[in-house]
Amino acid sequence: MLSTRGVCAVGIVLALGSGSAHAQNLLTNGNLDRLQDVEIVTGFFLPKPANWQNVGTRAITGPYEDEMSSEPWAGPAPTPVTADGSLNASPYNSSPDWAVFFKPFSGNVLTNGAATGHLYQDVPATPGARYTLTGWAGAESNVLVQDAQFAIEFLDIGGGTIGATTLSLLPTLFVDNGLPFDYKQYSLSAFAPANAAFVRARASMIGGLPNPAGGGQALVIDDFALTVPAPSTAMAVILLNGTLLTRRRRRPTVAR
């Protein structure tokens, strides 16, 4: 017969386990709807996601800002339909659901060099915790890139990279699924090393070039979440294991 104590412990695991499916998103503006103006060239601004950092470089000429921009046409379904863009200042509040548009055609073999763009956000890390990054990516059929990536990176207190898990999107990015941009959701996980101070969620376009054939060349990303299991769930597992251990050690009562 299962003891009452054992039943209660199992109930805690089930209740907290179901709650952990809605783990808190550690990213601010994970849906990429909230925008900020960024000066691309002198006097010309484009929107990019607020609370995120972006770095654009071309292999020959170096840093530049036109490697990506936020666009309303890339945000709606099939990615989650979100509405934080309605909080933006005019004219960007006219569309509630935005996404990021990487521009591989902003590179050039002869004059500027291949284009690389990174979009990332850092949050404080807990050493030993398991982090999961999910996000959506899609591409038009004529995109030319060396790679497209999602990554989880760990940084020490000085900002040095001490660990990383990288997922290349290319094996499935262009697989036709009948959805706009062939959008797909991707996921990867990694454990924070002992001296991790920050965890970085990153999406990247690597080595972008214009396609001589022309046509659609948009690489798009949207709706990111960085999560860890709820600590209460881990405690519930400990409680359950302790109860089972107690049951194993309990000797059966012998009738006399």
VEXVODREN-250163 format. One record per residue (C-alpha): x, z, y. Coordinates in Angstrom, 1 decimal, always signed. Each point is the difference from the previous one (the first is absolute). Layout:
{X=X	Z=Z	Y=Y}
...
REM end
This chain:
{X=+0.0	Z=+0.0	Y=+0.0}
{X=+1.3	Z=-0.9	Y=+3.4}
{X=+0.4	Z=+3.0	Y=+2.2}
{X=-1.9	Z=+0.3	Y=+3.4}
{X=+3.4	Z=+0.1	Y=+1.7}
{X=+1.0	Z=-3.3	Y=-1.5}
{X=-3.3	Z=-1.7	Y=+1.0}
{X=+0.5	Z=+1.1	Y=+3.6}
{X=+3.5	Z=-1.3	Y=+0.1}
{X=-1.1	Z=-3.4	Y=-1.3}
{X=-2.8	Z=-0.1	Y=+2.6}
{X=+2.6	Z=+0.6	Y=+2.8}
{X=+2.0	Z=-3.0	Y=-1.2}
{X=-3.0	Z=-2.3	Y=-0.1}
{X=-1.3	Z=+1.0	Y=+3.4}
{X=+3.4	Z=-0.3	Y=+1.8}
{X=+1.0	Z=-3.1	Y=-2.0}
{X=-3.1	Z=-1.8	Y=+1.3}
{X=+0.8	Z=+1.0	Y=+3.6}
{X=+3.6	Z=-1.3	Y=-0.3}
{X=-1.3	Z=-3.5	Y=-0.2}
{X=-0.6	Z=+0.2	Y=+3.7}
{X=+3.5	Z=+1.2	Y=+1.0}
{X=+0.7	Z=+0.1	Y=+3.7}
{X=+1.7	Z=-3.0	Y=+1.5}
{X=+3.2	Z=+1.2	Y=+1.6}
{X=+0.3	Z=-3.1	Y=+2.2}
{X=-1.4	Z=-0.1	Y=+3.5}
{X=-1.9	Z=-3.3	Y=+0.7}
{X=+0.4	Z=-1.0	Y=-3.6}
{X=-2.8	Z=-2.6	Y=+0.4}
{X=+2.1	Z=-1.7	Y=+2.8}
{X=-3.1	Z=-0.2	Y=+2.3}
{X=+1.4	Z=+2.0	Y=+2.9}
{X=+2.2	Z=-2.2	Y=+2.2}
{X=+2.8	Z=+0.2	Y=+2.6}
{X=+1.3	Z=-2.8	Y=+2.3}
{X=+3.5	Z=-1.1	Y=-0.7}
{X=+2.0	Z=-2.3	Y=+2.3}
{X=+1.0	Z=-3.0	Y=-2.0}
{X=+2.0	Z=-1.8	Y=+2.8}
{X=+0.1	Z=+1.0	Y=+3.6}
{X=-3.5	Z=+0.3	Y=+1.4}
{X=-1.8	Z=-1.0	Y=-3.3}
{X=-1.6	Z=+2.6	Y=-2.2}
{X=-1.6	Z=+0.0	Y=-3.5}
{X=-1.8	Z=+2.8	Y=-1.9}
{X=+1.7	Z=+1.8	Y=-2.8}
{X=-1.1	Z=+3.1	Y=-2.0}
{X=+0.3	Z=+3.3	Y=+1.8}
{X=+2.0	Z=+2.9	Y=-1.6}
{X=+2.0	Z=-2.6	Y=-2.0}
{X=+3.5	Z=-1.3	Y=+0.6}
{X=+0.9	Z=-3.6	Y=-0.3}
{X=+3.4	Z=-1.7	Y=-0.2}
{X=+0.5	Z=-3.8	Y=+0.2}
{X=+3.3	Z=-1.8	Y=-0.4}
{X=+1.1	Z=-3.6	Y=-0.5}
{X=+3.1	Z=-0.7	Y=-2.0}
{X=+1.8	Z=-1.9	Y=+2.8}
{X=-1.3	Z=+1.3	Y=+3.3}
{X=-0.8	Z=+3.6	Y=-1.0}
{X=-2.9	Z=+2.3	Y=+1.2}
{X=-3.3	Z=-1.5	Y=+1.3}
{X=-3.6	Z=+1.2	Y=+0.3}
{X=-2.1	Z=-2.9	Y=-1.1}
{X=+0.4	Z=+0.6	Y=-3.7}
{X=-3.6	Z=+1.5	Y=-0.3}
{X=-3.1	Z=+0.7	Y=+2.0}
{X=-3.4	Z=+1.7	Y=-0.6}
{X=-2.8	Z=-2.5	Y=-0.6}
{X=-3.8	Z=+0.6	Y=-0.5}
{X=-0.4	Z=-3.1	Y=-2.2}
{X=+2.2	Z=+1.6	Y=-2.7}
{X=-1.8	Z=+3.4	Y=-0.1}
{X=-3.5	Z=-0.3	Y=-1.5}
{X=-1.0	Z=-0.2	Y=-3.7}
{X=+1.2	Z=-0.2	Y=-2.7}
{X=+2.2	Z=+2.8	Y=+1.4}
{X=-1.9	Z=+3.2	Y=+0.8}
{X=-2.2	Z=-0.5	Y=+3.0}
{X=+1.1	Z=+2.5	Y=+2.6}
{X=-1.0	Z=+0.5	Y=+3.7}
{X=+2.7	Z=+2.0	Y=+1.8}
{X=+0.7	Z=-3.1	Y=+2.1}
{X=-3.2	Z=+0.8	Y=+1.9}
{X=+2.0	Z=+2.8	Y=+1.7}
{X=+2.6	Z=-2.4	Y=+1.4}
{X=+0.1	Z=-0.8	Y=+3.7}
{X=-1.4	Z=-3.3	Y=+1.1}
{X=+0.4	Z=-2.8	Y=-1.0}
{X=+1.0	Z=+1.3	Y=-3.4}
{X=-3.1	Z=+2.2	Y=-0.5}
{X=-2.1	Z=-3.2	Y=-0.5}
{X=+1.1	Z=-0.1	Y=-3.6}
{X=-0.1	Z=+3.2	Y=-2.1}
{X=+2.0	Z=-1.1	Y=-3.1}
{X=+3.5	Z=-1.3	Y=+0.4}
{X=+3.0	Z=-0.8	Y=-2.2}
{X=+3.6	Z=-1.0	Y=+0.4}
{X=+1.1	Z=-3.7	Y=+0.0}
{X=+3.7	Z=-0.6	Y=-1.0}
{X=+1.3	Z=-3.3	Y=+1.3}
{X=+2.5	Z=-1.6	Y=-2.4}
{X=+0.0	Z=-3.2	Y=+2.0}
{X=+1.6	Z=+1.9	Y=+2.9}
{X=+3.3	Z=-0.5	Y=-1.8}
{X=+2.1	Z=-3.2	Y=+0.1}
{X=+2.9	Z=-1.1	Y=-2.2}
{X=+2.1	Z=-1.7	Y=+2.7}
{X=-0.5	Z=+1.9	Y=+3.3}
{X=-1.4	Z=+3.6	Y=-0.5}
{X=+0.4	Z=+0.6	Y=-3.7}
{X=-2.5	Z=+1.4	Y=-2.6}
{X=-2.4	Z=+2.5	Y=+1.3}
{X=-0.4	Z=+3.6	Y=-1.3}
{X=-2.5	Z=+2.5	Y=+1.1}
{X=-0.6	Z=+3.7	Y=-1.0}
{X=-3.0	Z=+2.1	Y=+0.8}
{X=+0.4	Z=+3.7	Y=-0.9}
{X=-1.1	Z=+3.6	Y=+0.7}
{X=+1.9	Z=+3.2	Y=-0.8}
{X=-1.7	Z=+3.3	Y=-0.9}
{X=+1.6	Z=+3.4	Y=-1.0}
{X=+0.9	Z=+0.1	Y=-3.7}
{X=-0.4	Z=+2.7	Y=-2.6}
{X=+3.0	Z=-0.1	Y=-2.5}
{X=-1.2	Z=-0.4	Y=-3.6}
{X=-3.4	Z=-1.4	Y=+1.0}
{X=-1.3	Z=-3.2	Y=-1.4}
{X=-1.1	Z=-2.5	Y=+2.7}
{X=-2.3	Z=-3.0	Y=-0.6}
{X=-0.2	Z=-2.8	Y=+2.5}
{X=-2.9	Z=-2.5	Y=-0.2}
{X=-0.7	Z=-3.0	Y=+2.2}
{X=-1.4	Z=-3.4	Y=+0.2}
{X=+1.9	Z=-3.3	Y=+0.4}
{X=-0.9	Z=-3.7	Y=+0.0}
{X=+1.5	Z=-3.4	Y=+0.9}
{X=-1.0	Z=-3.5	Y=+0.7}
{X=+1.4	Z=-2.5	Y=-2.5}
{X=+2.8	Z=-1.5	Y=+2.2}
{X=+1.7	Z=+3.3	Y=+0.8}
{X=+3.8	Z=-0.3	Y=-0.5}
{X=+1.8	Z=+3.4	Y=-0.4}
{X=+2.9	Z=+1.3	Y=-2.0}
{X=-2.0	Z=+3.1	Y=-0.8}
{X=-3.0	Z=+2.0	Y=+1.1}
{X=+0.1	Z=+3.8	Y=-0.8}
{X=-1.7	Z=+3.3	Y=+0.1}
{X=+2.4	Z=+3.0	Y=-0.2}
{X=+0.2	Z=+3.7	Y=-0.1}
{X=+3.3	Z=+1.3	Y=+1.5}
{X=+1.4	Z=+3.5	Y=+0.3}
{X=+2.1	Z=+1.1	Y=+2.9}
{X=+2.2	Z=+3.1	Y=+0.6}
{X=-0.2	Z=+2.1	Y=+3.1}
{X=+2.5	Z=-2.3	Y=+1.7}
{X=-2.2	Z=-3.1	Y=-0.7}
{X=+2.3	Z=-1.4	Y=-2.8}
{X=-1.7	Z=-1.6	Y=-2.9}
{X=+0.5	Z=+2.0	Y=-3.2}
{X=-2.5	Z=-1.7	Y=-2.4}
{X=-2.4	Z=-2.9	Y=-0.1}
{X=-2.6	Z=-1.7	Y=-2.2}
{X=-0.7	Z=-3.6	Y=+0.9}
{X=-2.8	Z=-2.2	Y=-1.3}
{X=+0.4	Z=-3.8	Y=+0.4}
{X=-3.4	Z=-1.6	Y=+0.6}
{X=+1.1	Z=-3.6	Y=-0.8}
{X=-0.8	Z=+0.0	Y=-3.7}
{X=-3.8	Z=+0.2	Y=+0.8}
{X=-0.3	Z=-0.6	Y=+3.7}
{X=-1.0	Z=-3.7	Y=-0.4}
{X=-2.2	Z=+0.4	Y=-3.1}
{X=-3.4	Z=-1.4	Y=+0.9}
{X=-2.7	Z=+2.6	Y=-0.3}
{X=-2.7	Z=-1.7	Y=+2.1}
{X=+0.3	Z=+2.5	Y=+2.9}
{X=+1.1	Z=-0.8	Y=+3.6}
{X=+3.8	Z=-0.2	Y=+0.1}
{X=-0.1	Z=+0.9	Y=-3.8}
{X=+0.1	Z=+3.6	Y=+1.2}
{X=+1.0	Z=+2.6	Y=-2.7}
{X=+0.6	Z=+3.7	Y=+0.0}
{X=+3.4	Z=+1.3	Y=-1.0}
{X=+1.2	Z=+3.5	Y=-1.0}
{X=+3.4	Z=+1.6	Y=-0.7}
{X=+1.1	Z=+3.6	Y=-0.4}
{X=+3.3	Z=+2.0	Y=+0.3}
{X=+1.2	Z=+3.6	Y=-0.1}
{X=+1.7	Z=+1.5	Y=+3.0}
{X=+3.6	Z=+1.1	Y=-0.6}
{X=+1.1	Z=+3.5	Y=+0.6}
{X=+1.4	Z=-0.5	Y=+3.5}
{X=-2.8	Z=-2.4	Y=+1.3}
{X=-1.1	Z=+0.9	Y=+3.5}
{X=-2.2	Z=-3.1	Y=+0.6}
{X=-1.9	Z=-2.5	Y=-2.1}
{X=-0.4	Z=-3.6	Y=+1.4}
{X=-2.8	Z=-2.4	Y=-0.8}
{X=+1.2	Z=-3.5	Y=+0.6}
{X=-1.3	Z=-3.6	Y=-0.2}
{X=+2.4	Z=-2.9	Y=+0.5}
{X=+0.4	Z=-3.7	Y=+0.3}
{X=+3.5	Z=-1.1	Y=-1.1}
{X=+1.6	Z=-3.3	Y=+0.9}
{X=-3.0	Z=-1.9	Y=+1.4}
{X=+0.3	Z=-3.7	Y=+0.9}
{X=-2.4	Z=-2.7	Y=+1.2}
{X=-1.4	Z=-2.3	Y=-2.7}
{X=+0.9	Z=-3.6	Y=+0.7}
{X=-3.4	Z=-1.0	Y=-1.7}
{X=-1.9	Z=+2.0	Y=+2.7}
{X=-3.3	Z=+1.5	Y=-0.9}
{X=-1.0	Z=+3.7	Y=-0.1}
{X=+3.0	Z=+2.3	Y=+0.2}
{X=-1.5	Z=+3.5	Y=+0.7}
{X=+1.3	Z=+3.0	Y=-1.9}
{X=-2.5	Z=+2.9	Y=+0.6}
{X=-0.1	Z=+3.7	Y=-0.9}
{X=-2.7	Z=+2.7	Y=+0.6}
{X=-1.3	Z=+3.5	Y=-0.9}
{X=+2.8	Z=+2.3	Y=-1.2}
{X=-0.1	Z=+3.5	Y=-1.4}
{X=+2.9	Z=+2.3	Y=-0.9}
{X=-1.2	Z=+2.9	Y=-2.2}
{X=+1.2	Z=+2.9	Y=-2.2}
{X=-1.9	Z=+1.9	Y=-2.6}
{X=-1.9	Z=+3.0	Y=+1.4}
{X=+2.0	Z=+3.2	Y=-0.6}
{X=-3.1	Z=+1.7	Y=-1.2}
{X=-0.3	Z=-2.5	Y=-2.8}
{X=+3.6	Z=+0.9	Y=-1.2}
{X=-0.9	Z=+3.7	Y=+0.2}
{X=-3.1	Z=-0.6	Y=-2.1}
{X=+2.2	Z=-1.7	Y=-2.7}
{X=+2.2	Z=+3.0	Y=+0.0}
{X=-3.0	Z=+2.3	Y=-0.4}
{X=-1.2	Z=-2.1	Y=-2.9}
{X=+3.4	Z=+0.0	Y=-1.7}
{X=+0.2	Z=+3.7	Y=+0.4}
{X=-3.4	Z=+0.5	Y=-1.6}
{X=+0.9	Z=-2.2	Y=-2.9}
{X=+3.2	Z=+1.8	Y=-0.5}
{X=-1.9	Z=+3.3	Y=-0.1}
{X=-2.4	Z=-1.3	Y=-2.6}
{X=+2.9	Z=-1.2	Y=-2.2}
{X=+1.6	Z=+3.5	Y=+0.1}
{X=-3.2	Z=+1.9	Y=-0.7}
{X=-0.1	Z=+1.1	Y=-3.7}
{X=-3.3	Z=-0.4	Y=-1.9}
{X=-1.9	Z=+3.2	Y=-0.7}
{X=+0.0	Z=+0.8	Y=-3.7}
{X=-3.2	Z=+1.7	Y=-1.3}
{X=+0.6	Z=+3.2	Y=-1.9}
REM end
